[in-house]
Amino acid sequence: MDYSTSTALITGGASGIGFAMAQRLKALGATVVVCGRRREQLEWAAREAPGIHTLQCDVVIQDERERLCSVVATRFPALNVLINNAGIQHRPPPVLERQDWSLWQREIATNLEAPMHLSSLFAPHLCRAQHAAIINVSSGLAFSPISFMPGYCATKAALHSFTLSLRHQLRSTPVSVIEIIPPKTKTDLGGKGLHDDGVPLEEYADATFARLLAGEEEIGFGFSEINRRASREELEGIFARLNPR
Ligand SMILES: NC(=O)c1ccc[n+]([C@@H]2O[C@H](COP(=O)([O-])OP(=O)(O)OC[C@H]3O[C@@H](n4cnc5c(N)ncnc54)[C@H](OP(=O)(O)O)[C@@H]3O)[C@@H](O)[C@H]2O)c1
């Protein structure tokens, strides 16, 4: 897969990990389209990385996902890379307390329903390319959850499972299915400050991008690389360390 001649759509690509990938793809020569909800964030991204294209879209809304697919197919017919990166993280009160269920629903819709639906919407278009990729951004917490964010970890575990099925279904097509598995990385995920003790974004993005260009299918880093390769017994130990009694 030659990413330098690719046309890529990155959901949630105007900030954090998505924007870091957008910058690297653009620098390589790719045509890059990013989408997100906040207009001012999209405008910031377009100023920071001149030449990238922006589209306002809320991937939680089914109609907007369908509109995104038809707009992108019309305006960027050479599209051959979909990066399902948009994600949110909700830290709810303990399950025995009263919940705002709409926040759980939004998290499930953003992190799981949207990448599943967008994969199926874009797959027929991507199959017509000579080489193509669907890249899903999951999490090291897909393999070993932290119990105070049960919904988030469950969406990422399910996205990992979906990615395995998608890869198998598309194995005889030009579409490679890739999973990027970040560890805790310094972005604004979940709100400002919550990830300040994560891996520096540029360091993480450089390492991940190099492995993407090298053709790897599952790409972790640090903690998430250990998690994705861990045995069942090792995962039990990791769970105990992440969730002290
Ligand atoms: N940072 C970490 O520690 C970490 C670890 C593991 C996995 N990840 C995953 O990495 C991905 C990127 O997160 P990040 O850390 O880079 O955080 P981020 O900077 O907050 O990026 C998330 C992006 O998703 C977009 N987004 C959220 N809801 C959306 C919606 N309904 N429609 C369209 N776009 C939406 C946001 O833009 P708008 O708000 O403008 O819509 C934002 O640009 C996520 O899937 C996250 O779960 C991150």
The ligand as a Tripos MOL2 file, in Angstrom:
@<TRIPOS>MOLECULE
LIG
   48    52     1     0     0
SMALL
NO_CHARGES

@<TRIPOS>ATOM
      1 N1         -5.4950    9.5020   23.8950 N.am      1 LIG1
      2 C1         -5.4840    8.2840   24.3860 C.2       1 LIG1
      3 O1         -4.9540    8.0310   25.4770 O.2       1 LIG1
      4 C2         -6.1270    7.1540   23.6180 C.ar      1 LIG1
      5 C3         -5.8410    5.8420   24.0190 C.ar      1 LIG1
      6 C4         -6.4410    4.7900   23.3260 C.ar      1 LIG1
      7 C5         -7.2760    5.0440   22.2600 C.ar      1 LIG1
      8 N2         -7.5240    6.3280   21.8810 N.ar      1 LIG1
      9 C6         -8.4570    6.5520   20.7580 C.3       1 LIG1
     10 O2         -7.8670    7.3960   19.8090 O.3       1 LIG1
     11 C7         -8.9150    8.0510   19.0690 C.3       1 LIG1
     12 C8         -8.5890    9.5280   18.9650 C.3       1 LIG1
     13 O3         -8.6750   10.1020   20.2670 O.3       1 LIG1
     14 P1         -7.6600   11.2450   20.7740 P.3       1 LIG1
     15 O4         -6.9530   10.7110   21.9340 O.co2     1 LIG1
     16 O5         -6.9060   11.7870   19.6360 O.co2     1 LIG1
     17 O6         -8.7000   12.3160   21.3770 O.3       1 LIG1
     18 P2         -9.2970   13.6710   20.7610 P.3       1 LIG1
     19 O7         -8.2250   14.6490   20.4490 O.co2     1 LIG1
     20 O8        -10.3820   14.0580   21.6980 O.co2     1 LIG1
     21 O9         -9.8840   13.1920   19.3690 O.3       1 LIG1
     22 C9        -11.1620   12.6800   19.2010 C.3       1 LIG1
     23 C10       -11.7240   13.2850   17.9220 C.3       1 LIG1
     24 O10       -12.9920   12.6620   17.6490 O.3       1 LIG1
     25 C11       -13.8790   13.6670   17.1920 C.3       1 LIG1
     26 N3        -15.2400   13.2450   17.4870 N.ar      1 LIG1
     27 C12       -15.7770   12.8940   18.6750 C.ar      1 LIG1
     28 N4        -17.0810   12.6200   18.5550 N.ar      1 LIG1
     29 C13       -17.3650   12.7860   17.2380 C.ar      1 LIG1
     30 C14       -18.5560   12.6690   16.4860 C.ar      1 LIG1
     31 N5        -19.7250   12.3030   17.0530 N.pl3     1 LIG1
     32 N6        -18.5040   12.9180   15.1620 N.ar      1 LIG1
     33 C15       -17.3340   13.2860   14.5700 C.ar      1 LIG1
     34 N7        -16.1840   13.4080   15.2330 N.ar      1 LIG1
     35 C16       -16.2100   13.1720   16.5550 C.ar      1 LIG1
     36 C17       -13.4800   14.9220   17.9650 C.3       1 LIG1
     37 O11       -13.8240   16.0990   17.2620 O.3       1 LIG1
     38 P3        -15.1670   16.9450   17.5970 P.3       1 LIG1
     39 O12       -15.2620   17.0170   19.0940 O.co2     1 LIG1
     40 O13       -14.9390   18.2570   16.9420 O.co2     1 LIG1
     41 O14       -16.2920   16.1650   16.9800 O.co2     1 LIG1
     42 C18       -11.9680   14.7730   18.0220 C.3       1 LIG1
     43 O15       -11.3530   15.4200   16.9190 O.3       1 LIG1
     44 C19       -10.2160    7.7570   19.8160 C.3       1 LIG1
     45 O16       -10.9100    6.7250   19.1680 O.3       1 LIG1
     46 C20        -9.7300    7.2690   21.1720 C.3       1 LIG1
     47 O17       -10.6470    6.4060   21.8040 O.3       1 LIG1
     48 C21        -6.9640    7.3840   22.5160 C.ar      1 LIG1
@<TRIPOS>BOND
     1     1     2 1
     2     2     3 2
     3     2     4 1
     4     4     5 ar
     5     4    48 ar
     6     5     6 ar
     7     6     7 ar
     8     7     8 ar
     9     8     9 1
    10     8    48 ar
    11     9    10 1
    12     9    46 1
    13    10    11 1
    14    11    12 1
    15    11    44 1
    16    12    13 1
    17    13    14 1
    18    14    15 2
    19    14    16 1
    20    14    17 1
    21    17    18 1
    22    18    19 2
    23    18    20 1
    24    18    21 1
    25    21    22 1
    26    22    23 1
    27    23    24 1
    28    23    42 1
    29    24    25 1
    30    25    26 1
    31    25    36 1
    32    26    27 ar
    33    26    35 ar
    34    27    28 ar
    35    28    29 ar
    36    29    30 ar
    37    29    35 ar
    38    30    31 1
    39    30    32 ar
    40    32    33 ar
    41    33    34 ar
    42    34    35 ar
    43    36    37 1
    44    36    42 1
    45    37    38 1
    46    38    39 2
    47    38    40 1
    48    38    41 1
    49    42    43 1
    50    44    45 1
    51    44    46 1
    52    46    47 1
@<TRIPOS>SUBSTRUCTURE
     1 LIG1         1 GROUP 0 **** ****
